[in-house]
Amino acid sequence: MNDKAPTRILYIDDDAGIGRLVQKHLARYGYEVETATCGADGLRCLSEREFDLVALDHYMEGKDGLATLGEIRKRPNPPPVVYVTGTTEGRVAVAALKAGAADYVIKDVSGTFLPLLRAAIESSLAARELRLLREAAQAEVREARDKFEALANERALLMREVNHRVSNSLQLAVSLLNMKAHAQSNPDVKDALLAAGSRVAAIGQVHRRLYNSTDVQAVALGDYLRLLMDDISRAMEDESVNQVQFNADEMMTTPDRAVAVGMIVTELVLNARKHAYPDGNGPIRVELRRKDEKNATLIVEDEGIGMPPEDALRTKRGGLGRTIVQAMVSKLDAAESRPPVPHGTRFVFDFALP
């Protein structure tokens, strides 16, 4: 049993005889047809009842077809209109289509009018159904997109809040370590505490960059390292750190890889500060260079006394700083080298920027 309501058609034509023929013909195909003999009556019918489609004659006394079509198109969610005309002049059909008609049919005496009208009605209803389905699908896509954007924005906000809290906690830890370090009289203990504070700062600085950024998935590596050098300088509070020279190209990387690069730089700068210039201060250079779109080079060098073979061997085998560097190099899957230089030590790390 088919419970679907019949398709309701309003046929507007001042020729009542043709209206009855259209009504009988379409009824054979399951359409429920109501007729009106002028534009005003047709508009009144539309105000009182809902119709799935309107078939509208062009030549009518009073309000003609184009004027009636214009009134129909002004209604909210208007039904499709098939325009019917007894003239073969193309300008009438063009005017009707421009005014918003879904299709048009020419009335003639050859007997093809009724089948052509039915075909135009069927195609117009099918086009309307496709349009409604497309609009519904687009509405679903917009709704899904809006939900996704809302969830993404909420997630980004939560991530920034988490990064903010983590940054504050790590900054507190750095401050406590630095205060404890400057209260120490034992230089070895003081250096160990300052080094620990700088390592924590290398992690905290990434979280600080993230909560100040609209993108919680990427870090501007050059800016991050520049601020990290400032943190180390404030922690050390001596002239040697003021000798750090930093240059960087613009590039982005993930937070985890930024931490790894920051830890390498921190360890090598602290090591150069402690060992490179026993008799005074000297330059420590840190350079970050982009090789191409996906790869970068990190250089840390000084012009100090260099690394004697026995010290190089000892540094390679052990020491917390070297262990940290090796772990971060492994995390980056970087290629490490120490090319010879006339004075001092030069470390070079080639790594990928995902």
N, C-alpha and C positions, 0 to 999 in steps of 0.2 A: 504493500500500500504506500503510495507516494503522498506524504503530508506537506510537500513543498507548495507554498502559495503560488497561484498563477501570476505570470508576468502581467502587470497592469500597464496598458497603453492608452494615452489620450490622443485622439485624432481630431485636429481642428481644421475644419473646411466649411466654407459657406454653402457648398453643394451638399445638401443633406442626403441626396441619393448616393453619391460616392461614399459618403460617410457610412451608410448602411452596408454597402458592398465591402468596404474595408473591414467593418466590424464582423460580418459573416465569414469573410475569407480568413481572417486571423484567428477567429474562434476555432476553426478546424484544427489549428496547430497549437491550441492550448492557451492562447492569449486572451486576456480579459480586456476588452476594448470599450472605452467610453468616448462619446463624440461630443463636440461642441461646434456651433455654426459661426462663431466669430471669435476674434482675439480676446475681447473682454470676457466672454463666457469661458473661454479656455483658461484664462488667468484666474477666474473665480474658482474653477474646478481644481486648479493647482493649489489654491489657498485652502480648500476644504479637504482635499485628499492627497495622498502620496501616489505618484506614478513612477514607473521605472523608465519610461521613455515617452516623448511627445513627437508626434508626426504633425507637421504644420504646413498648411497651404500658403502660397505666396500672395495671390490676388484675393483679397477680402475687403468688403466695405468697412469703412471706419478704420480700425487699427489693422494695417496690413501685416503680412507675415514677418517682414524685417522688424517692424516696430514691436510685434509680439515677441519675437525671438529676443530682442534686446531686453524686454521686461523679464523674460524667463531667465536670462543669463545673470540678471541682477539678484536673483533669489539665492539664498544660502544653499549650497550643495545642489545645484540645479540638475535635473535629469538630462540625459543626452537628447538632442533634437535632430530628427530627420526632416530636412526641408523638402517640401513638395511643390513643384511648379509646373504649370501647363505650357510655359514658354521654353523654347530651345535656346534662348539667348544665354550665352555663357556668362554675361555680366551678372545675371541674377544669381546663378550658382556661386560665382566667385564672391559676391557680396554676402551671401548667406554663410559661406564657409569662413570668411573673414570675421563675420559677426559671432561666430562660435558654434555653427551647426556641425554635428558629427558627420553627416552625410547628406546627400540630396538625391531626389528621384524625380524624373520627368513624367508627368501624367500624359498618356497618349491613348489613342483608341485602338491600338493594335492588340490589346489583351495582355501585354507584358507588364503593365503597371503594377498589378497586385503582387506577382511573384518578385518583381524588383523591389517593391516596398518591403516585402517580408525579408528579403535578403539584406536590405540596408538596415532594417531593424535588428536582425540577428547579428550582423557585423558590428553595429554600434553598441549593442548590449555586451557583446564579447569584448570590445575595446574598453568599455566602461569597467567590466569585471577585471580585466588585466590591469587597468589603471588603479583600481582600488586595491588589488593584490600588491602591486608595486609600491603604492603609498604605505600600505600596512607593513610591507617588508622594510621599507626605508625608515618607518617609524620605529620598528623593532631594532634596526641597526643603530639609529640615533640613541635610542634608550640604552642599548647595550654599551655604546661608546660613552655615553654620559656616565653610566655606572662605572665603567672601567676607569674613566678619567677621575671620577670622584674617589674611587678606591686608590688609584695611583697617587692622587694629591694627598689623601689621608696617610698613605704609607710613607710618602716623602716627608710629610710633616712629622710623623712619628719618628722616622729615621733621623731627622734634624734634631728633634728633642733628645733622642738617645745620644746622638753625637755631642750635643751641648752638655748633657750631664756627664758623659764620660770625659769630655775635655776638661770640665771643671774639676772633676775628681782627680784626674791625672795632673792638672796644674797645681792642685793642692799638694799632691805627693811630691812634685818637683820643688815647690817652695819649701816644704819641710826638709827635703834632702839638702837643698842649698843652704838653708839656715843652719842645719847640723854641720855641714861641711865648713862653713865660715867660722863656726865656733870651735873647730878643732885646732889644736896646736901641732899635732902630728901631720906632717905634709903628706905622707902616704895615705893616711885615713882620709884626709881632706880631698885628695885627688880621687880616691875611690868613690867617695860620696858625690863629688861633682860629676864624675863620669856616669854614675848611676842616675843622677838627675837628668843629665843630657840624654841618656837612653830613653828614659820615660818621656822626656820632652819631644823626642822624635816621633813617638806614637801619638802623644797628645796633640801635636801640631796638626796632624792629619785630621783628627776629629774636629779640631777648631776650624779647619778649612771647610770641612763637609757641612757643618751646621750653618756656616755663613754663605753656602752656595745653594743655588736652585737645583743643582745636579748632585745627588748623593752617591752617584756611581762613579764619579771621576774626580781627579785631583789635578790641578795645574801644577806640574812637578817643579817648574822653576820657581814659582812664587812660594811653594811649600818649603823648598830648600833655603830660599832667601830668609824666610821667617825663622827657620830652624837655626841658621847661622846667627841671627839676632838673639835667639834664646840662649845659645851657647855663649855668646859674648857677654850677655848680662850675667850669666851664671859665673863665669870665670873672673870677671871684674879685674882684669889686668891688661897690660898693653899688648901682650903677645897675641891675644885673640883679635885685637883690632887690626892685626896684619892679615887677616883672612880676606882674600880677594875672590869675589864670586861673580861668575858670568853664566848666563843660561839662555838657551833658545826656548821659545814657547812650545809646550807639548803637554798632552794629557795622558794620564795613566790611571789604573785602578788604585783604590786606597791601599790594598795589600802590597802592591808593588811599590807604591810611594813610600810606605813604611820601610820596606826592605832597602830602597835606595837611601833613605834618610838615616837608617842605622849604619850603613856602610860609611857614609860621609861623616857621621858623628864619630865613629870609632877612629877613622883615619885622621880627622882633624885633631881629636884629643891626643892621639899618638904623636902627631907631628908637633903639637904644642909642647908635649912633655919631653920629647927626645931629639927633635931636629936641631934645636939651637941651645946647646948647653950654656953658652957664654952670652946669650942675649936673645933678642927677638929677630924675626925675619918673616918673609912672606910665606903664606900658605895659600895656594891657589886651588879653587874648586871650579870646574867647568862642566857644564852639561850641554852637549851638542847633539842636534838631531842629524842622524845620518841619512834617513829617508823617512817616508810616511810611517813606517812600522818599527824603526830601530833608532837607538840613541847610544851615545858614548858618554860615560862619566869619567872625569879625570881629577885626581887629587894629587897634588905635588907640592914639594917644598924645595928650598935651596940650602938645606942644612948639611949636616955632617954625613948624611947618607946612612945606609944600613950595612954595617960590617958583616962579613960572611957568617961569623958565629952568631951574631944577633939575628941575622936573617933566618938562619937555621932554627934558632930557638923560637923566633916569632912564628915561623911556619908550623912548628910542631905543637905549640901550646900557647897559653895565655887566653884570658877571657875575651879580650878585644878581638884577637885573631879568630877565635872560635865563632864569635858573633858574625864577623865579616864573611867567613867561609859559609856559615849557615845562610846568610842573606844572598850570597852569590849563588848558592845552590837553589834557593827559592826563586831567584830571577832567571835561573838557567843562563847565567851570564858567562861570557868569556873574559877571564881576568889575565892581565899581563903586567909586568913591571919592566918596561923598557929602560935601558941604561940612559942616564943623563949626566952631563959634566959635573953638576953639583946637586946633591940632595937625592930625593927619592920621588919616583913618579909611578902612580898606580893608574891603570886604565881598565875600564870595565865596559864591555859591549853587551847590550841587552835589548830585548824586544819591548815595544810599547803596544800592548794588546788594544 
